[in-house]
Amino acid sequence: MRWPRQVASVMVVVLLVVVPPVLLVRLAGWPLPSRPSLAELQQWVAEPITAQTVTAALTIGGWLLWLLVVAAVVLRVLVRVKAVARWMRRIPLPTPLQATATGLAGVAVLGTNTATAAPAADQPVATTPAAAGDSREPLDQQAPDRQAEVAGVVVPGGWMPRETAEQIAAAGALLWLRRRRSYRPAAPDPQPRDPDLAPLPAVVAAAQTAVTTESDRQGDHTGQDTPAVGRQDGDGPVVVFPPGGVGLTGPGASDAARGILVTAALQALRDPAPAMRLVTTRVDIDALLGPHPPVSAVAGIHVAPTLDDALAVVTSQPTPAPPPSAEDQTANRGRLLLLTHAPASGSLAAATADNDVALIVVGEYPAGDAWSVDPSGRIRSPHSPDARRRMCVLDRAAVRDILTVISPPEAITIGGSLTQPSPPPLLPRPRTPARKPNDQTSSDARRSDPSAVRLRVLGGVSVSFQGTPVRIRRSAALQALVFLAVHPHGVTGRDLVEAIWPGLPAHRVTGRLYTTISDLRKAIRDTCGVALIEHADDRYRLSPDLDVDLWRLHQAVQQATTTVTDRPRAWQAVIDQFGGALADGYAWPWLDAHREVVRRHVIDAYVALADAQPDRRQALALLQDAIRVDPYNEHLHQRAAQILASLGDHVAASDLLDAYDKRLAHAGLTATDLPRGAGRAVR
C-alpha cells in the first residue's frame, strides 16, 4: 500500500522543516542579532578565529542548509499545485445533452411519489460505465467545445474523420487477407524473412486501434482501461465543397489537400461505380507527396501530365446528375474533384462549373470560397464564420503509407515500411525442467515456481496456475502479456507503448504503462505467488521458466528444421503444438504479423507432411486440415483440387474451388492464379 509511505514522507519533511530552526534558536539564539559595534569588529579583525566566531559560522551554515531544504520543499509543492491545477482544468465538463439527461434523471428520482413507489428488493444496479468523452486524444490537446467537433481519430501525422479511419482499418485488414491468399507454403523455417510479414505503418495501426477500441466499447466493457486513442466525438457536419470551388490557405492547406487525396482513393475502393474520383497533375502530386509517389495505380486517382490535360480529362467526363443541395452531407461522394496548386484562371473555373466539378486550389482563389485550415484540420471561412467544420489532414509520410496499403500489390513499387522484411520471431531459450519438490517442500515454495503457471496464447488467451484460472482485469494488461509472450527475449517500455497505444506520444502514456504492468503483476502474484515479469535495463520479459504454448510451438519448428532423421514426426510435432490462431478473438493491430508467422509455420508443416505421404488420400486429408487453418490460401486450394481431380472426384474439386472463389468475393478479393469460374472448368 502506498499511503503509509506517503505519510512517512510527509512526516520526515515536516521534521526537516520544523526541528532544525527550533534547535538552532534554542542553542545559538535568534539568527538576527543587533548590529556589531566598532569595538567588536576591531576585536574580530585582530583575532578572527575564536570559539564565538566558530560557533557563529556553524550556526550560519546550519541556517543556510535549512533554507536550502525549505526552498526544495516549496519548489516541490509548487510543482504539485501546478499539476493539480492542470488536471482540474482538463476535467471534461458535462455536455448539454449529458446535463439534460442528468437533470431529467434527478427529476425522475426526487419527484417520485414515495407513497406509491415501492422499492424493488434485491434488484441489481446497472454498472455500465458512462462514455464521458471516450477520447483517445490527450486531454490537453482537445478543443474546449468537444461536442461541436467532428468525430475523428488522431493518428501519427495528422487527423482523420471516423469514417476515413474505418475505411483505412478495413484496407489494412484486406491487405493481410491478400498476403494470406498469395503465400506459397515452403519448407518450415524458424526465422521467416518474408517481405510481406512486415507490420502495417503506424498511421494504419492507429486507425485500426481506434476502430477496434470503439467496437469493443460498444459491444462490452471488458476493456475498461483501453482508451480510444485519437478519438473525438461530436456532431460536426461532413465537409461539402462549394459549387464555385474553394481555395485552401493557412498552415494546414497542404495537409488538407493530402487528406482529400486519401479520401478520394478510399471512396473509390468502397464504391467503385464511378471509376474516377480525383484528377490532378504530376507537379501537384510531387508537391504533395514528394518524388516518385505511389499513386500510379491507386483506384480513383488520375494523374495528368499538365493542368491542360487534367482539364481535358475533366471536361470529357459525362455530365453528372444535378447536384444535391448544400445541406446534403453526401454531396461530395458523386462529384469529381480537381486538385491543383496553379492559379485558377477564369476558363478553368468556368469549365469546372459547367461539369459540376469541385475545384480545389491549394492557395489563394479569389473566384471561390476561401478556407483557412489550421494544422489540426479546423476550417475558418469568412463566408460562414459560425460553421464548425474539420477535414482530414495528413502529412507526407502518413499519406504515402496509406496509399501503399490501399494500392493493389502490383502498384507497390517504392521502398517503405511494407517492403522491408520483418524481424524474425525470437525463440525462447530452452527451458530447464523444474526440480520436483520433495516431501518437505512447503506450499509456499510450490506457489513460487514459475513453471507451474501456464500461459495459453494459441486459440485464445488464458493464464492458469495449477488448474486455477488467473483473472486479468485490464485489457491492456492482457495485451501486454501476449506481447511479452511473442517477444520472449524482452522488449523495452517504448516498444510496449507503441504497440498497445499507437498514435500517442510515448512520454504521455508512460504512467499508463506502469499502471498496466503493475496491475498485471499484482493479478498474477495474488493468485500464483510468483513474479513472472522481469524488468532490468529498461526491458520487460516473461520468466524463462514459464510454460507458454507458443514457445513450445517455436521449439518444435526449430527441431523440425534441424533434424535429419524422421522429419515427418518432427512436422507432426509442430502440428500437435498448434492450438489455434495466436490470441484468437482479439484484433490488436500489432498482432497480425505474429499471427501470420504462426499460421505459416503450421501450414508449412502440413504441406511438408503431405508431400512426404505416398498415399494421395492421406495427403488430401492433410491439405484439407491446412485449409481449415488458413481458408484464404490459394495454393492450398489448388493443391487439394489437383489431388481430387487426380482421384477422379471432379465434382468435389469443382465445389472446393467455387466455395473458395465465393469466400474471396465475400471478403472483397479475387483469386490471383485461378480464372473466374475455375471450379466449373474442372467439371
N, C-alpha and C positions, 0 to 999 in steps of 0.2 A: 504493500500500500504506500502511496506517495505522501499522504498528508502528514504522517509522523516525521518524515524527513523535512518537509516544508516547515513544520512547526519548529523543529530543532534548528533549522537555518535561521528562521526569524529570531529565535531566542539568542543565538550566537551574535547576530547583527546588533540586536538591542544591547547586549552586554558590551560589545566593542564600542558602541556609541556612547553609552551612559557611564560605564565603570571607569575608563581612563580619566576623564575630566574630574570625576569625583575624587579619585585618588590623588591626582596632581594638585587639586585645590587644598586637600587636607594635608598633604605632605610639604608642598612648596608654597602654598598661599595662592592668592589671586594672581593671574598672569599679567595683569596690567597695573604695576605699582606706580607710585608718583615719580616724576622726573628726577633723575640723579642730580645731585648738587655738583658744583665745580670741584669741591674737595674730593668727592667720591670718584669723579673722573680722573683727577690727578693721581689718586691712590691706585686706580686700575691701570693707568699708564705705567706707573712706577713698578707695580707688582701685578701683572695680568693674571697669573695662574695662582689662584688661592682656592681654598675649599669652597668659599662662597661663589666664586666665578664658575668653578666646575659644576657646582650644583645648579647654578642658573643656566649653564649651557645644556646640561642634561634635561632640565625642565623645558627649555625651549624646543629641544629635539623631540621630547615626548608630545608637546602640543602640536608640532608640525606633523608628526605621524598621525595623530588623532584627526587633524584637519584633512589629511590625505584620505583616511578611511571614510570620513563624513562625505567628502567630495565624491568618492566612488559610490557610496550608498545613494546619494542624491542623484547622481547620473543614472544609476540603475533604475531608481524609482521613476525618473522622468521617461526613460525608455519604455517601461511598463505602462505608464499612463498614456503615452502616445499610442502604444499598440492597442490598448483598450479603447481609446478614442477612435482609432481607425476601425476597429471591429464594430463599435457602436454605429459608426456612420455606414458600414456595409450591411447592417441588418436590413433585409428586404422588408419594406412596409407592405401591408396587405393591399392588393389591387382593389379597385372599386367593386369588382364582382365578388371578391372574397369578403370585403367588408359588408356588402349587402347580404351575402349568404350567412355571415356570422350574425348580423343583426336579426335576420329572419329566424335563425335558429334560437337566438336568445328570446325573441318574442314568443316562439312556439313553446319554449321551456317555461319561461317565467309567467306567460299568460295562460297557462293551462289551469283549468279549474281543479284544484286539489281534491274537491269533494267527489268528482267523477272520474278522476284519473287514477286508476288502480295500478299500483306498481306491479311490474312483471317479475315474478320470482325466478331467480336463477337464470335470467336471460343474459346471454353473453354480450359483451360490449364490443362493438367493432373497433378494431385497432389498425385499420388501414392507414398508412401514413399519408398525410396530405402532400400534394405536389405543390409546394410553395416555391415556385420558381424553377426548380428542377433543372438548374443550369450547370453546364459543364464549363462555361467560360468563367475565369476568375472574377470574383465579385467586384474587385476594384477596377475592372475593365468594362463593366457593363454600364449602359446608359441608365440614368435615374428613372426614366419613364419606360421601363421594360415592357409594359403592357402595350405600348404603341409600336414595338419593334416587330419586324418580320421574323417568323420562326426560322431559325437557321443554325448553322454549325460553324464554329471557329476551327479552322484547320491550319496546319503549318503553311504559311504563305498567303493567308487571306481568310475570307469568309464566304460562305455559300448558303443559299436558301435550303430549307429542309428537303424540298423536292429534289433539288440537284444532288444533295448528299445521298438520298435514297437511290437515285439513278447511278451514281458513281459506285456505291456499295454493290448494287446489282451487277454492274460491269466488272467489278473485281471478282465477284463470285463466278461470273460467266468465264472469266479468264482462267480460273482454276479448273473449271469443267473442260475448257479447251485443252489444257495441259494434260488432264487425265485422259481425255479422248485420244490424244496424239501419242501418248507414251507407248513405246515398244519395249516389252519386258526383255531383259538381258540377264546375263549371269549375275547372281547376287553379289553385291559389293557393299562392304560395311561402311564405306565412306563415299556415297554417291556424289558426283560433282555435276549433275545435270544442270545446264544453264536455266532450265525452266523451273527449278526449285527455288529461285531467288524470291524473297518475300516481296510483297507489294510495296509501293512507295508509301512514305509516311502520310501524305495527304489522303491517300485512299484508305489507309488503315484508320485514320482519324474519322473519316466519314463512316466507315463500317462500324467503328466503336460507338459513335453517336446513334446510329440507326439501331444496332442491336441492343444498346442500353435502353433506348426508349421502348423497344418492343418488349424487353424484359419487364420494364416498369408497368407497361400496360397489361401484361399477362399476369405476373405475380410480383411479389415484393421480397423475394428471397435475396435479391441483390441490393440490400438496403444501404450499403455503403458505396456503391458504384455510382459516381456522379455522371451526369450526362455531359461529358467534356465538350465544350464548344457550343452547347445547345442554348438557344434563346427562344422563348415563347412570346407570342404576340399575335396580333390580328392585322398586321400591315398588309396592304394590297400587293399583288403582283405588279411588277413594273410593266407598263404599257407604253410603247414608243409612240410619240405623237405623229400624226399624218404628215406634217411638214418636215420631218427629220429632226434630229437633235445633235447638238454639239456637246461633247464630253470635255469638261475642263476640271481643273483642280488637281491636287496631288494624287488622287486615285483614278484619274482618267484612263491611263494605260492599263491598270489592273482591272478596271471595269470592262474595257474592251476585250481583254483576255477572258474575263468571265462570260461575256456574250459569246465569244468563240466556243467555249466549252459547252455552254448551254445549248447552242445550236446543234453541236455534234451529238449531244445526249438526246435531244428531242428527235433527231433523225434516226437514232438507234431504236428509240422506243416506238416511234410511229413512222415507219419508213415509207408511207404513202407518197408524200412529195419528196422526190429524190434530192432536192437541193434546198438547203436552209439558209446558207450564208455565202455571199460572194465577196471576195476581197482580192487583193493583189499580192504579188510576191514581195514587193517592197514593204507593204504593210505587215505581212506575216513575219518578215525578217526583223522589222522594228519591234514587233510584239514578242516574238519567241526567240530571236537570235538566229544565227545562221543554221542552215540545214534543219529546219523544224520538221517534226514527224506528222505532217498533215497531208502528205501526198495521196494517201489512200483512206483518209478519215471520211466516213459517210457523212453527207450533208454539207460539206465544206468544199467550195470550188475556188481554187486559187488561179486567178488570171494573170497573164504576164504584165499587163498595164491596166491603168484605170479605164482607158477606152475599150479594151477588151472586156473588162468587167461590166461596163455599161452595156456593151453589145449582148453579153450573156443575160443581163437583167431584162433588157427590152425584148429578147427573144422568148422569154418565158410566157406561157399562156396567161391571159388576164384572169386573175382570181375572182371569186365571188365577191360581192360587195362586202367591205369590211364591217365587222360588228361595231357596236357603239363603244365609245371610250370606256364605258363602265364595265364592259365585259373583260374579266380578268384573263381570259384565254385569247385575247386579241392577237398576241404575238405568235401563236402556235402555227397559224397557216400563212403567215406573211414571210416574204423573202427579205433578208437583211443584206444591206450593202454597207460594208465596213471599210473606211478609208481614213488616211491621215491627210490627204491632199486637200487644199482649199476647195470648198464646194462651189462650183460655178452655177450660173443660172440654168444652163442646159442640163446639168446633172440633177439639180433639184427638180426641174420640170419632168425629166424622164422618169425619175423615181416616183414622182407624184402620180403620173399617168398610169403607172403599172402597179400602184399600191405597194411600193417597196419602201421599207423602213430604212431611211438613210441615216447612218450613224457616222459622225465625223469626230475623230479624236483631235480636238482643238476647237477654236472659235468657229461658230457657224451662225452668222448674223441672220440668215434667212429662216432659221428654225428656232426651236426652243433651246435654251442653254441650261445644262445640268452641271452643277458643280459637285463633284464626287470627292468625298474625303477618303482617307486611306481605309476606313472601315466599311466603305460602300454606301454610306448615307448620302442621299441626294438632296440638294438645295436648288430650287428653281425659282426665279423671280416671277414666273407666270403662276405658280402655285406655291406660295411660301408656307402655307399651313399644312401641306401634304407631307406625310412622313413615309418616305419610301427608302428602300435599301436594295441594292443589287449586288450580284455576285462579283467579288473582287479577288483576283488571284495573281500571284507574282509569276515570273517567267518559269522558274523551276517547277512550281506546282502544276502549271498548265502542261508543260512538256511531259511530266509524269502521268498526268491524267490522260492526255491524248495517246500516250504509248499504251496505256491499259485498255482503252476503248478501241484502239485500232485493231484491224484483223492481223493475224500472225505475220502475213507476208509484208505488212506495212512497217514492221519494226526493223528499221534499218540503222538506227543511231545507237551509240553507246549510252547506257544508262543503268538505272538500278535493276531493270528487268533482264538485262543481258549479261550481268555478272554472275558467275557461279556462286551458289550459296555455300556457306561454310559447312563442312561435313559434320554429321551428328557426332557428338562426343560420346565415346564409350566409357562406361564406368570401369574403374579398376576392379579386378576380380575380388569378390567379397570373401573374406576368410570366414569359415564357419564358426559360429559362436560356440564356446565351450558349454557343454551340458552342465547344468548346476547339479551339485551333489545333494545329498540329503540335508546337509547343514546350510544350504543356500536359503536365505530368507526371501520372503515375498517382495521385499523392497529391492533386493538385487535382481529378481526376475523382472520387476517393473522397470528397472533402469537399463534393460538390454534392448538396444535399438533393433536388433534382428527380430524381435517379437512383434514389431509394428509392420503391418503390411499396407503398402500403398498400391492401389489399382488405378491405372490411368488408361487402360485399354478396354473399350466397351463402356466407358463411363468413368467416374472419379469417385473413389471411396477410400477411406482410411479406417483400419480396424486394428485393435490390439487384443490378442488372444480371443478373437471372435467377437469382440465388443466393438460396435461402430463408434467412431470418433466424429462428433458433430462439429463442423466448422461453420461458424455463424456468418462470417463475412464472405461475400462472393469474391471480393478482391483477394482475400487470403487464400481461397481455394485456387484462384487463378495463379497466384504466386507459387503455391505448392506444385502445381502442374508445371509451371515454367522452370522451377528448380529441378524437377524430375527429368525434364527434357534436356537440361544442361547439368549433368552430374558433376562436372568439374568446377562448377560455380559460375556466378555472374556478379557483376557489380550492381550497386544500387541504382545507378543510372540506367543499366540495361532493364532492370525491373520496372522502373518508372516509365521508360519509353515503350515498353510492351503493354503494360496494364493501362496506362493513361496516355496514349499517343495524342499529340497535338497540344499538350500543356507543357510549359517550361519545367524542366526538371527541378529547379530550385523552388518552384511554387508547390510542389507536391511531395517534397522530401518528408515533411511531417506526416503526411498521409501514408507514405510507405512505412515509416517507423511504426505507426499505429497498426497497420496491416500485419507486419511481421510480428509485432508484439502479441496481437490477438491470435495469430496462428500458433505461435509458440505456447501461449497460455492454454489454448484448446487442446493441444497435444500433451503438454506437460500435466494438465489436470487429470487426463484420462490414463496416460501411459507412464507418467513419472519419468520421462526421459526427454532430453533436449535433442531434437532431430535436426535443427537448423544450426549450422556452424557459421560464424561470422569472424573473419580475420582478414586484415589488409583490405578493407572495404569490399570484400567479396562474400557473398552468401552461397552456401551449398548445403545439400542434404547430407546427412551422415552416411558414409560409405557402407555401413553395416545395415542400412535399411533394406527391407525386402520390397523391391519395386518390380512389377511385371515388365515394364518397358525395358529396364536394364537387362533382365533375363532374355528378352527378345533380341536385343542388340548383341548379347554374348552368344546367342545361338547363331546369329548371322555371321559373327566373327568366326565361330567354329566351322560353319558350313563353307566359308570361303578359304579356309586354311587347311581343311582336312584333305587327305589324298586317298583315303580308303572309305568305302561305304558312304559315298556322298549322298545317295538318296535318303539314308537315315538322317543325315545332318539337315537336309532340306525339310524333311518331315518334322524335325525338332523345331525348326523355325515356324512352321505352320501350327504346331501344337502350342507354341507360346503365344500365338495371336488370339486375343480375346475379344477383339472388336476394334473399331476405329479409335484413334487417340482422342481421349476426352470426348467421347461420343455424346452428342446432345448440347455441346457448348459451341458458340460461334465467335470465339475470340479471334481477332484478325491475325495475330501472330501465330496462331495455331495451324494455319493451312499448310505452310511449308513443312513443318514437322509431321503433321498428319499424313501428308503425301509421301514423305520418306518412309514411314512405317508401312503404308499401303503398298508402296513399290517393293519393299523388302518381301512382303508376303506373296504378291503376285509373281515376283521373280522366282520365288521358291516353288510356287505351284507350276509355273511353266517349265522350270528346270526338272521338276519331278515328272511332269507329263512327257517331256522329251526322253526321259530315261525309261519310260514304260513301253514294253514291247506290245502290250495289248492296247489296241486303239480305244476300246470302250473304257478301260480304266483311265487312259489319257483324257478322254472326253469328260469323264466324271471330274477329274482334277481341274480341267479348264472351266467347267460349269461352276465349280466351287470358287475358282478365281473370279469369275464374272459376278458372283454374289459379293465378293469383296469390293470389286470396282465395276459396277454395271455400266459405266460410261467408256470403258476402254475399248477402242475399235479393234485393236489387234487380237484381243481375246475372243471377240465375237467372230472375227474372220477365221481364226484357227478352229474354233468349235464348229462353225458352219462347214468348213472344209472336211473335217472328220465325219460329220453327219452325212455329208454328200458322198464321201468315200464308202460309208457303210450302207449307202442306198436309201437313206431316210431323207429324201429331198424335201418332203413337206415340213419336217422338223427344222431343217436348215433354213427354209424359207421363212417359217414362222419366227425363228430366232432373229434373223436379220430384219424382218418387218417390225418386230417388237423393239429392237434396238433403234431403228430409224424413228419410230414414234417417240421413244424415250428422249432421243436427242431433240426432236422437234418440240416436244413439250418444254424442254429446257432452253429453247432458243438457239439450238445448234444444228448443224448438218454434218453428215459423215464426210470425211476427207477423201478416203480411198474408195468408198462404196458408192456406185452410181445410184441415183434415186430409183427406188423400186428394185433394189438388188435382191430382196427376198423373193419377189415374183420371178426374177430372172433365174433363180436356182431351180424353180419348179420344172 
